[in-house]
Structures are given as C-alpha cells and as structure tokens.
C-alpha cells in the first residue's frame, strides 16, 4: 500500500498535536458517546472540552474529523492506519487527540492496528467504561487509560490504567514545559497506573 492511498482511505490525514511527540488521529468531540453527555454537566472534564474550542472549531478541522470518523467503516482502514503509523519516525502514537471510541467494532479495529505496529507504543484515553470488559483482548503495546469524568475526581482503582484532571498536584509536567510533553512518556508507560493532568 502506498502512503497516498492510505491517507485517502483514512479520510485524508492523521493529526499532529503540537504538544505531542508523535502523531494522533482526531475525531469530532461532538460525536463522543459518554463525553457528549458530560459536555452538558458542569464540573465534568468534558464541560470545558479543549476539543470544542480554539483551532478545533475551524471548519477545515471539523471537516477532516468527520471524514476520519466516516472512514473507520472502510474495510481497508486497519491496513491503512497500520501503514501510516509504521511509516512515521516517532515510536509513540496517541489515539484520539479529540473524540473517543465509537463502538466495539471500532475498538477491535484499533486493537488490530496496534498488533500490526509492534514497534510502536500506543496510548488511548477514554471515558467509555464498557471497554473494561474487553481489556483481555488488548495488545501489550497499547495502554488504555480510563479518564475520571469529573474534575478532581479520583481515577477508579478498578482499571489497570487511568487518568484524572486536578486543580492541584498534577503529575503531568506539560504545564512547566510550555504545554508540551517533551521527554515525558508517562501516558504511554504501562508501569504508571494513573496520570494526573492539571486543569486548563
């Protein structure tokens, strides 16, 4: 498969968040299943979602996100995503700098992509609690972190990996590094149970 063909299959492009050391794929935050409900709940992490403001609201960005969302249904999406991720130099990939897993079929396709990219480390934050029933099928090179839904809410111990948003005591160093990961790889590190992000 050629890169130009893979890009067409996945909807035109991957996303490249300026904060991140590697690439990602962004979907529309408005189409989050659980997050879409939390966007209406004051005090929730999604109430002031970063992916619903700033550059994310530009029409060109929204159009790209909806193309990527529709492309997931393509029978060639798994192979195309694996080709693109393997062709990139960074050894880390973040699933969904905006948006979330849509359904079980989507999750299973992500698992297959991870299996086809064994030289890469994958991280996927999610607020979809049903995913916990499918963690036994998860590839070892993928860290799924369940995100606590409310600001200053402790991440659930029932998940092997999680994240939380806090006003004080964040373990994520990005706020001290011009909002960039730089050398930090906590989110991808399976030995770290919970990552705390500062509210912004």
Secondary structure, DSSP 8 states (H G I E B T S, - for coil): --HHHHHHHHTS--B--TTSSSEEE---GGG-HHHHHHTTSTTBGGGG-GGGSGGGGSHHHHHHHHHHHHHTTSTTHHHHHHHHHHHSS-SEEEE-SS----SHHHHHHHHHHHHT-TTSEEEEEE--GGGGGGGGG--TTEEEEEE-SBTT----TTSSSEEEEESS-----GGGTTT--TT--GGG-TT--EEEEE--
